[in-house]
Amino acid sequence: LLSLGTGTTSEFDKTHTAEETAKWGALQWMLVIQQMTEAASSYMTDYYLSTVFQDLHSQNNYLRVQENALTGTTTKADDASEANMELLAQVGENLLKKAVSKDNPETYEEALKRFAKLLSDRKKLRANKASY
């Protein structure tokens, strides 16, 4: 299973003081809660799937690809400007060089190549079985 995310910001990772949050209005609270809810859904789905694949001793058959530290205009889903597309392409290039996780030093590029080979090998296997 190859799970492709659209990226998240690290905005909700910020810590806020009680004094700061005491000044927030309903809109600020709604924005923060919305960000946390969206991120939690993504993180919990990834956690659940990775746990299931590990329990089945198939952890190499699951890969989640997502940048979790988008900033600036790269966080805006409605910005299709050429400059932003170039920034997003750079984000993707940088992500390919990152390790998949603390427990897996394999880069995303290596993992995607491994996944492509696995899928290709399985397709060939199915084709060979069909020819019998």
C-alpha positions in Angstrom: 0.0 0.0 0.0 1.5 3.3 -1.1 -0.2 6.2 0.8 0.4 9.6 -0.7 -0.3 12.6 1.5 -0.8 16.2 0.4 1.4 17.6 3.1 0.8 19.3 6.4 2.2 22.2 8.3 3.8 22.0 11.7 1.5 24.9 12.9 -0.3 22.8 15.4 3.0 21.6 16.9 3.5 25.1 18.3 3.1 25.5 22.0 1.0 28.3 23.3 0.9 29.8 26.7 -2.3 30.1 28.8 -1.9 33.9 28.6 -1.8 33.8 24.8 -4.8 31.4 24.4 -6.9 33.4 26.9 -6.9 36.2 24.3 -8.2 34.0 21.5 -11.6 34.4 20.1 -13.9 31.7 18.6 -12.3 32.0 15.1 -8.7 31.4 16.4 -9.9 28.4 18.4 -11.8 27.0 15.4 -8.7 27.3 13.2 -6.4 25.6 15.7 -9.0 22.8 16.4 -9.5 22.3 12.6 -5.7 22.0 12.0 -5.4 19.6 14.9 -8.3 17.5 13.8 -7.1 17.2 10.2 -3.6 16.3 11.3 -4.9 13.8 13.9 -6.9 12.0 11.2 -3.9 11.6 9.0 -1.6 10.6 11.8 -4.0 8.1 13.2 -4.7 6.5 9.8 -1.0 6.2 9.2 -0.4 4.8 12.7 -3.2 2.2 12.3 -2.1 1.0 8.9 1.6 0.8 9.8 0.7 -1.2 13.0 -1.5 -3.6 11.0 1.2 -4.1 8.4 3.8 -4.7 11.1 1.6 -7.2 12.9 1.2 -9.1 9.6 5.1 -9.0 9.2 4.5 -7.0 6.0 5.9 -3.6 7.0 7.8 -3.4 3.7 4.5 -3.4 1.9 3.3 -0.1 3.4 4.8 3.3 2.7 3.3 6.7 3.7 4.8 9.6 1.8 4.1 13.0 3.3 5.9 16.2 4.1 4.9 17.3 7.6 6.6 20.7 7.6 5.1 22.8 4.8 5.5 26.5 5.2 4.5 29.7 3.5 2.7 29.5 0.2 3.3 25.8 -0.1 0.5 25.3 2.5 -2.1 27.1 0.2 -4.1 24.5 -1.8 -5.4 27.3 -4.1 -2.1 28.8 -5.1 -1.2 27.4 -8.5 1.2 30.1 -9.4 4.4 29.1 -11.3 6.5 30.2 -8.3 4.5 28.1 -5.9 4.6 25.1 -8.2 8.4 25.4 -8.3 8.5 25.6 -4.5 6.3 22.5 -4.2 8.6 20.6 -6.7 11.6 21.6 -4.5 9.7 20.3 -1.4 9.2 17.0 -3.3 12.9 16.8 -4.3 13.9 17.4 -0.7 11.5 14.9 0.6 13.0 12.2 -1.6 16.3 12.6 0.2 14.8 12.3 3.7 14.8 9.1 5.8 11.4 7.4 5.9 11.5 7.3 9.7 13.7 7.2 12.7 13.4 3.4 12.6 13.9 3.2 8.9 17.0 5.0 7.5 16.0 4.2 3.9 15.3 7.4 2.0 11.9 8.0 0.3 13.6 7.8 -3.0 15.1 4.3 -2.2 11.7 3.2 -0.7 9.8 4.3 -3.8 12.3 2.5 -6.1 11.9 -0.6 -3.9 8.1 -0.3 -4.1 8.2 0.1 -7.9 10.4 -3.0 -8.3 8.0 -5.0 -5.9 5.0 -4.0 -8.0 6.7 -4.8 -11.3 7.9 -8.2 -10.0 4.3 -9.0 -8.8 2.8 -7.9 -12.2 5.3 -10.2 -14.0 4.4 -13.1 -11.6 0.7 -12.6 -12.3 1.3 -12.4 -16.1 3.3 -15.7 -15.9 0.6 -17.4 -13.9 -2.0 -16.3 -16.4 -0.1 -17.8 -19.3 -0.2 -21.3 -17.8 
